[in-house]
Amino acid sequence: MAGKEFGRFFLLTLLQRGKRVRRRAGPEPRDLPAGGPESAGFLGFSLNKKLKKYLQTRAVQGPWKQSNASRTDYNAAIVIPALAEAETLPQTLASLAENRSEYLRRTLIIVVVNNRADCPVEELQDNQRTLCWLQTDPCPDLNLAWVDAVSIGSELPAREGVGLARKIGFDLALQQLDWRRQPLLISLDADTLVDENYLSAIFTHFAKSEYGAVVIPFRHQLAAEPQQEQAIRLYELYLRSYQFGLQQAGSPYAYHSIGSAFACRAEAYLAAGGMNRRHAAEDFYFLQQLAKTAGVEILSGTVVQPSARFSCRVPFGTGRAVHAQVEGEQGLFRFVPVPVFVVLQRWLQLVAAELESPAAQLLAGAAEISSELQSFLLELKFVQNWSRLQSNHAEPASQLKAFHCWFDGLRTRQLLTRLDPGDELRVSELVEELLSWGGYPEVKSLDDQLQLLESLQDGTKN
């Protein structure tokens, strides 16, 4: 099942419950009276109840508060975690300031300056410089607020990191939003640049779409050194080829997961249980939950530009992968060949065609596709789970949606990782086969392959 079809199941559920998402952009905040979540008359009872419950039971608890934010009529909030970003944060905010003023007026920007108590002294000093700089009103064209998760007693707990920093910002933003207007939450990083149409593209998309979330096209900035530049483009090729393979296989999780490149409706944020607190892969798990509860689309018309620099702050991710490539390390990422994606495709097609079949029949079909697939399903207790899905979901559409919630993005990745890739191919040959399988033959060079995948995934090529 394609990702858009999966998302439409969520929309069908909303329609059946009489909660159709509004599609009009509506007036700007200055035309409406200010009011937070307690304002009488503007927030529907059901949503009001959900918001209050989230704030009471799921919102982060701690000493963190916003500075320099008093309005409660914003239509969107951008959350930017910052750890030792005194050099790059001003550039990120300057790129945001290039957006049109009517969108900037509607948007709160929250910088969560953060570190743990045991952080290196260099990071602490850098963060202290950032806090001092933010207090000088450096960006008068922006509604700029910040959170001090640096000072003694306000640091992040041990073993916490970017996931908690994002959650702090998002949870604090909830009470600054105008809930009459389907407000948005936007995730960005302090080393990422945006286009001048960044906000307009996001606002326009959500005004027309009924999905709960989007991922935003990306292209990493140029690296400082040739070897590093080569490494970041190879990693981009891996990310894009993986997404392309998932699309061809029909997975509803065919989107990239980059913390600086997604946005969601605030109501979808509540439905997903809020941001998770993971130190790494927080973006992957949060987007997976959004895909299950609200649907994820790929935005077009603008591109974010994350940094290409080295980073070893987390055990995996872009910075770690680039560093490993330059240093000659192996195993952080592996290109997936066509036969492996074909196993996934045939498995998803089998399930969609055999929704009324018993688990034993589906397992037998899985064995014909791949013995490794069958073993994987047995480890996941597929028989028990399939019986439960069939019992709980009488309608085929509902059952298929429930299956994709069970066989999610993580289990998809686990399956692809463990399948034997067969003969080893050079990256250019492997990606060439993948593109040919998807209907784009004879694209042989790495540069051409990356350019094609960029154009496909940025929405510039149909």
C-alpha positions as CSV (number, residue, x, y, z in Angstrom):
1,M,0.0,0.0,0.0
2,A,1.3,3.4,-0.9
3,G,2.0,6.0,1.8
4,K,-0.8,8.3,0.6
5,E,-3.3,5.4,0.8
6,F,-2.2,4.6,4.3
7,G,-2.7,8.2,5.3
8,R,-6.2,8.3,3.9
9,F,-7.3,5.6,6.4
10,F,-6.6,8.2,9.1
11,L,-8.6,10.8,7.3
12,L,-11.5,8.3,6.8
13,T,-11.6,7.8,10.5
14,L,-11.7,11.5,11.2
15,L,-14.6,12.0,8.7
16,Q,-16.5,9.2,10.3
17,R,-16.1,10.9,13.7
18,G,-17.2,14.2,12.3
19,K,-13.8,15.9,12.8
20,R,-12.9,16.9,9.3
21,V,-9.8,19.1,9.3
22,R,-10.5,22.7,8.1
23,R,-8.7,23.5,4.8
24,R,-9.0,27.3,4.7
25,A,-6.2,29.5,5.8
26,G,-8.4,31.9,7.7
27,P,-7.6,35.4,8.9
28,E,-4.3,36.4,10.4
29,P,-3.9,36.4,14.2
30,R,-4.1,40.2,14.4
31,D,-7.8,39.9,13.3
32,L,-8.6,37.6,16.2
33,P,-8.6,38.2,20.0
34,A,-5.7,36.5,21.8
35,G,-6.4,33.5,23.9
36,G,-4.6,30.4,25.0
37,P,-6.0,26.9,25.7
38,E,-8.3,28.2,28.5
39,S,-10.1,30.8,26.5
40,A,-13.8,30.2,26.5
41,G,-15.7,29.6,23.4
42,F,-13.0,29.1,20.8
43,L,-11.6,25.6,21.5
44,G,-13.9,22.7,20.9
45,F,-14.6,20.6,24.0
46,S,-13.0,17.4,22.7
47,L,-9.8,19.2,21.7
48,N,-9.7,21.2,24.9
49,K,-10.0,18.0,26.8
50,K,-7.2,16.4,24.8
51,L,-4.9,19.4,25.3
52,K,-5.5,19.5,29.0
53,K,-5.0,15.8,29.4
54,Y,-1.7,15.9,27.4
55,L,-0.4,18.8,29.5
56,Q,-1.3,17.0,32.7
57,T,-0.1,13.5,31.8
58,R,2.3,13.6,28.9
59,A,4.0,17.0,28.8
60,V,7.6,17.2,30.1
61,Q,7.9,18.0,33.7
62,G,10.9,20.1,34.9
63,P,12.3,23.5,35.6
64,W,12.3,24.7,32.0
65,K,10.4,27.8,31.1
66,Q,10.3,30.1,28.0
67,S,11.9,33.5,28.1
68,N,10.6,36.4,26.0
69,A,7.3,34.8,25.0
70,S,3.9,36.2,26.1
71,R,1.5,36.0,23.2
72,T,-0.9,33.1,22.9
73,D,-2.1,33.6,19.3
74,Y,0.6,32.1,17.2
75,N,-0.3,29.9,14.3
76,A,2.9,28.0,14.3
77,A,6.0,27.4,16.5
78,I,9.4,26.4,15.3
79,V,11.5,24.5,17.9
80,I,15.3,24.6,17.5
81,P,17.5,22.6,19.9
82,A,20.9,24.2,20.3
83,L,23.9,22.5,21.9
84,A,27.2,24.4,21.3
85,E,25.7,26.3,18.3
86,A,26.9,29.9,19.0
87,E,28.5,30.0,15.6
88,T,25.7,28.5,13.5
89,L,22.5,29.6,15.2
90,P,22.7,33.2,14.0
91,Q,22.9,32.0,10.5
92,T,19.9,29.7,10.9
93,L,17.8,32.6,12.4
94,A,19.0,35.0,9.7
95,S,17.8,32.5,7.0
96,L,14.4,32.4,8.8
97,A,14.3,36.2,8.9
98,E,14.3,36.2,5.1
99,N,10.8,34.7,5.0
100,R,7.8,36.9,4.4
101,S,6.8,39.1,7.2
102,E,3.1,37.9,7.3
103,Y,4.3,34.4,8.1
104,L,6.9,35.6,10.6
105,R,4.3,37.5,12.5
106,R,2.3,34.3,12.8
107,T,5.2,32.2,14.0
108,L,6.9,31.7,17.4
109,I,10.6,30.5,17.3
110,I,11.8,28.7,20.4
111,V,15.5,28.0,20.8
112,V,16.1,25.3,23.5
113,V,19.7,25.9,24.6
114,N,20.7,22.7,26.3
115,N,23.4,20.5,27.8
116,R,23.8,17.9,30.5
117,A,25.5,18.6,33.7
118,D,28.5,16.4,32.7
119,C,29.0,18.1,29.3
120,P,32.5,19.3,28.3
121,V,33.4,22.7,29.5
122,E,33.7,24.0,25.9
123,E,30.0,23.1,25.2
124,L,28.9,24.8,28.4
125,Q,30.8,28.0,27.6
126,D,29.4,28.0,24.0
127,N,25.9,27.6,25.3
128,Q,26.4,30.4,27.8
129,R,27.5,32.7,24.9
130,T,24.3,31.7,23.0
131,L,22.1,32.6,26.0
132,C,23.8,36.0,26.4
133,W,23.4,36.6,22.6
134,L,19.7,35.7,22.7
135,Q,19.1,38.3,25.4
136,T,20.4,41.1,23.2
137,D,17.3,41.0,21.0
138,P,19.5,40.0,18.0
139,C,16.6,39.3,15.6
140,P,14.0,42.0,15.9
141,D,12.0,40.6,12.9
142,L,11.5,37.3,14.6
143,N,9.2,36.3,17.5
144,L,12.2,34.8,19.2
145,A,12.0,33.0,22.6
146,W,14.4,30.7,24.3
147,V,14.7,28.1,27.0
148,D,17.6,27.9,29.4
149,A,18.4,24.2,29.8
150,V,22.0,25.1,30.7
151,S,22.2,26.9,34.1
152,I,22.7,24.9,37.2
153,G,19.5,23.1,38.1
154,S,18.2,23.4,34.6
155,E,20.5,21.0,32.7
156,L,19.1,18.0,30.9
157,P,19.2,14.8,33.0
158,A,22.0,12.3,32.5
159,R,21.7,10.2,29.3
160,E,19.1,12.7,27.9
161,G,19.7,14.7,24.7
162,V,18.1,16.1,21.6
163,G,14.9,14.2,22.0
164,L,14.1,15.8,25.3
165,A,15.3,19.2,24.1
166,R,12.8,19.0,21.2
167,K,10.1,17.8,23.5
168,I,10.7,20.7,26.0
169,G,10.3,23.2,23.2
170,F,7.2,21.6,21.6
171,D,5.4,21.1,24.9
172,L,6.1,24.7,26.0
173,A,4.8,25.9,22.7
174,L,1.4,24.3,23.1
175,Q,0.2,27.0,25.4
176,Q,1.4,29.8,23.1
177,L,-0.7,28.7,20.1
178,D,-4.0,29.8,18.7
179,W,-6.0,26.6,18.8
180,R,-8.8,28.0,16.7
181,R,-6.6,27.8,13.6
182,Q,-5.2,24.3,13.4
183,P,-1.7,25.5,14.6
184,L,1.5,23.9,13.5
185,L,4.7,22.6,15.2
186,I,7.8,22.8,13.1
187,S,11.1,21.1,13.8
188,L,14.4,22.7,12.8
189,D,18.1,22.4,13.9
190,A,20.5,25.2,14.9
191,D,22.9,24.4,12.1
192,T,20.3,24.3,9.3
193,L,19.5,26.9,6.7
194,V,16.1,27.4,5.2
195,D,14.8,29.0,2.0
196,E,12.9,32.4,1.9
197,N,9.7,30.5,1.0
198,Y,10.1,27.9,3.9
199,L,7.2,29.2,6.0
200,S,5.0,30.0,3.0
201,A,5.4,26.4,1.7
202,I,4.6,24.9,5.1
203,F,1.6,27.1,5.7
204,T,0.2,26.6,2.2
205,H,0.6,22.8,2.3
206,F,-1.3,22.4,5.6
207,A,-4.0,24.8,4.4
208,K,-4.7,22.4,1.5
209,S,-3.8,19.0,3.0
210,E,-5.7,17.0,5.5
211,Y,-2.7,15.0,6.6
212,G,-1.3,15.5,10.1
213,A,2.4,15.8,9.2
214,V,5.0,16.5,6.5
215,V,8.6,15.8,5.9
216,I,10.5,18.6,4.2
217,P,12.9,18.1,1.3
218,F,16.5,18.4,2.3
219,R,19.9,19.0,0.7
220,H,23.0,19.2,3.0
221,Q,25.2,22.2,2.8
222,L,28.6,22.0,1.0
223,A,31.2,20.5,3.2
224,A,34.4,22.3,4.1
225,E,36.7,19.6,2.8
226,P,36.6,17.5,-0.5
227,Q,36.7,14.2,1.4
228,Q,33.9,15.3,3.7
229,E,31.9,16.5,0.8
230,Q,32.2,13.2,-0.9
231,A,31.1,11.4,2.3
232,I,28.0,13.6,2.8
233,R,26.8,13.1,-0.8
234,L,27.3,9.3,-0.5
235,Y,25.3,9.3,2.7
236,E,22.6,11.4,1.0
237,L,22.5,8.9,-1.8
238,Y,22.0,6.1,0.7
239,L,19.1,8.0,2.4
240,R,17.5,8.8,-0.9
241,S,17.9,5.3,-2.4
242,Y,16.4,3.8,0.8
243,Q,13.4,6.0,0.5
244,F,13.0,5.3,-3.2
245,G,13.2,1.5,-2.5
246,L,10.5,1.8,0.1
247,Q,8.3,3.7,-2.3
248,Q,8.7,1.1,-5.0
249,A,7.9,-1.7,-2.5
250,G,4.7,0.1,-1.4
251,S,5.7,0.9,2.2
252,P,3.7,3.6,3.9
253,Y,6.9,4.6,5.7
254,A,8.7,5.8,2.5
255,Y,9.9,9.2,3.8
256,H,13.1,10.5,5.3
257,S,13.5,11.1,9.1
258,I,15.6,14.1,9.7
259,G,15.1,16.2,12.8
260,S,15.5,19.5,11.0
261,A,13.0,18.6,8.3
262,F,9.5,17.9,9.5
263,A,6.3,19.7,10.7
264,C,3.0,18.6,12.0
265,R,-0.3,19.9,13.2
266,A,-0.4,20.6,16.9
267,E,-3.4,18.4,17.2
268,A,-1.6,15.5,15.5
269,Y,1.3,16.1,18.0
270,L,-1.2,15.4,20.8
271,A,-2.6,12.4,19.1
272,A,0.9,10.9,18.7
273,G,1.6,11.3,22.4
274,G,4.1,14.1,21.9
275,M,7.7,14.0,21.1
276,N,9.7,11.1,22.5
277,R,12.8,11.7,24.7
278,R,15.3,9.5,22.8
279,H,18.9,10.6,22.7
280,A,19.1,9.5,19.0
281,A,16.6,8.6,16.3
282,E,13.9,10.7,18.1
283,D,12.8,12.0,14.7
284,F,12.4,8.4,13.3
285,Y,10.2,7.2,16.1
286,F,8.2,10.4,16.3
287,L,7.5,10.4,12.5
288,Q,6.6,6.7,12.7
289,Q,4.0,7.5,15.4
290,L,2.7,10.4,13.3
291,A,2.4,8.1,10.3
292,K,0.3,5.7,12.3
293,T,-2.0,8.3,13.8
294,A,-2.2,11.2,11.4
295,G,-0.5,10.4,8.1
296,V,2.8,11.8,6.8
297,E,3.2,13.5,3.4
298,I,6.2,14.8,1.5
299,L,6.1,18.6,1.1
300,S,7.3,20.2,-2.1
301,G,8.4,23.7,-3.1
302,T,11.1,24.4,-0.5
303,V,14.3,22.7,0.8
304,V,16.1,22.8,4.1
305,Q,19.9,22.6,4.2
306,P,21.3,20.8,7.2
307,S,25.0,21.1,8.0
308,A,27.5,18.6,6.6
309,R,29.8,18.8,9.5
310,F,31.2,15.9,11.6
311,S,29.4,15.1,14.8
312,C,29.7,12.2,17.3
313,R,27.1,13.5,19.8
314,V,24.8,10.6,19.1
315,P,25.6,6.9,18.2
316,F,24.3,7.3,14.7
317,G,22.9,9.9,12.3
318,T,24.2,12.2,9.6
319,G,27.2,13.6,11.5
320,R,28.3,10.2,12.8
321,A,27.9,8.6,9.4
322,V,29.9,11.3,7.6
323,H,32.7,11.0,10.2
324,A,32.7,7.2,9.8
325,Q,33.0,7.5,6.0
326,V,35.9,9.9,6.2
327,E,37.7,7.8,8.8
328,G,37.1,4.6,6.9
329,E,34.8,3.0,9.4
330,Q,32.3,0.4,8.2
331,G,28.8,-0.7,9.1
332,L,27.0,2.5,9.9
333,F,24.9,2.3,6.8
334,R,24.5,-0.2,4.0
335,F,22.8,0.3,0.6
336,V,19.9,-2.1,0.1
337,P,19.8,-4.0,-3.2
338,V,16.7,-4.6,-5.3
339,P,16.1,-8.2,-4.4
340,V,15.8,-7.2,-0.7
341,F,13.2,-4.6,-1.5
342,V,11.4,-7.1,-3.7
343,V,11.0,-9.4,-0.7
344,L,9.3,-6.5,1.2
345,Q,7.1,-5.6,-1.8
346,R,5.9,-9.2,-2.3
347,W,5.2,-9.5,1.5
348,L,3.1,-6.3,1.6
349,Q,1.3,-7.3,-1.6
350,L,0.6,-10.8,-0.1
351,V,-1.0,-9.3,3.0
352,A,-3.1,-6.8,1.1
353,A,-4.4,-9.6,-1.1
354,E,-5.0,-12.1,1.7
355,L,-6.6,-10.2,4.5
356,E,-9.2,-12.9,5.2
357,S,-6.7,-15.7,5.2
358,P,-5.5,-17.4,8.4
359,A,-2.0,-16.7,9.7
360,A,-0.7,-20.1,8.7
361,Q,-1.6,-19.5,5.1
362,L,0.2,-16.1,5.1
363,L,3.2,-17.7,6.8
364,A,3.3,-20.4,4.0
365,G,3.2,-17.6,1.4
366,A,6.0,-15.8,3.3
367,A,8.1,-18.9,3.2
368,E,7.7,-19.0,-0.6
369,I,9.0,-15.4,-0.8
370,S,11.9,-15.9,1.6
371,S,12.7,-18.3,4.4
372,E,14.3,-15.5,6.3
373,L,11.1,-13.5,6.0
374,Q,9.2,-16.4,7.5
375,S,11.7,-16.8,10.4
376,F,11.4,-13.0,11.1
377,L,7.6,-13.2,11.2
378,L,7.8,-16.2,13.6
379,E,10.1,-14.2,15.9
380,L,7.6,-11.4,15.9
381,K,4.8,-13.8,16.9
382,F,2.9,-13.1,13.7
383,V,0.4,-15.9,14.2
384,Q,-0.9,-14.4,17.5
385,N,-0.8,-10.8,16.2
386,W,-2.6,-11.6,12.9
387,S,-5.4,-13.4,14.7
388,R,-5.8,-10.4,17.0
389,L,-5.9,-8.0,14.1
390,Q,-8.5,-10.1,12.4
391,S,-10.6,-10.2,15.5
392,N,-10.4,-6.5,16.3
393,H,-10.9,-5.2,12.7
394,A,-13.8,-6.4,10.7
395,E,-13.4,-4.1,7.8
396,P,-10.6,-4.8,5.3
397,A,-9.4,-1.2,5.2
398,S,-9.2,-1.0,9.0
399,Q,-7.4,-4.4,9.2
400,L,-4.8,-3.3,6.6
401,K,-4.2,-0.1,8.5
402,A,-3.8,-2.1,11.7
403,F,-1.3,-4.4,10.0
404,H,0.8,-1.4,8.9
405,C,0.7,-0.1,12.4
406,W,2.1,-3.4,13.6
407,F,4.5,-4.0,10.7
408,D,5.8,-0.5,11.0
409,G,8.9,1.5,9.9
410,L,11.1,-0.1,12.5
411,R,10.1,-3.7,11.7
412,T,10.5,-2.8,8.0
413,R,14.0,-1.7,8.6
414,Q,14.8,-4.7,10.7
415,L,13.6,-7.0,8.0
416,L,15.6,-5.3,5.3
417,T,18.7,-5.3,7.5
418,R,18.7,-9.0,8.2
419,L,17.8,-10.2,4.6
420,D,20.9,-11.6,2.8
421,P,21.8,-9.0,0.2
422,G,23.4,-11.7,-2.0
423,D,26.3,-10.7,-4.3
424,E,28.1,-7.5,-3.3
425,L,27.8,-4.7,-5.9
426,R,29.4,-1.4,-6.2
427,V,27.2,1.4,-5.0
428,S,26.8,2.9,-8.4
429,E,25.7,-0.5,-9.8
430,L,23.3,-1.2,-7.0
431,V,21.6,2.2,-7.2
432,E,21.5,1.9,-11.0
433,E,19.5,-1.4,-10.6
434,L,17.3,0.2,-8.1
435,L,16.5,3.2,-10.3
436,S,15.9,0.8,-13.3
437,W,13.5,-1.2,-11.1
438,G,11.6,2.0,-10.5
439,G,11.4,3.0,-14.2
440,Y,14.5,5.1,-14.6
441,P,17.1,3.0,-16.5
442,E,20.6,3.8,-17.6
443,V,21.5,6.3,-14.8
444,K,25.0,5.1,-14.1
445,S,27.1,7.7,-12.3
446,L,26.8,8.5,-8.6
447,D,26.3,12.2,-9.3
448,D,23.5,11.6,-11.9
449,Q,21.8,9.1,-9.5
450,L,21.9,11.6,-6.7
451,Q,20.6,14.4,-8.9
452,L,17.7,12.3,-10.1
453,L,16.7,11.1,-6.6
454,E,16.9,14.7,-5.4
455,S,14.6,15.9,-8.1
456,L,12.1,13.1,-7.5
457,Q,12.0,13.6,-3.8
458,D,12.1,17.4,-3.8
459,G,9.0,17.5,-6.0
460,T,10.8,19.1,-8.9
461,K,10.3,16.1,-11.2
462,N,7.1,14.2,-11.8
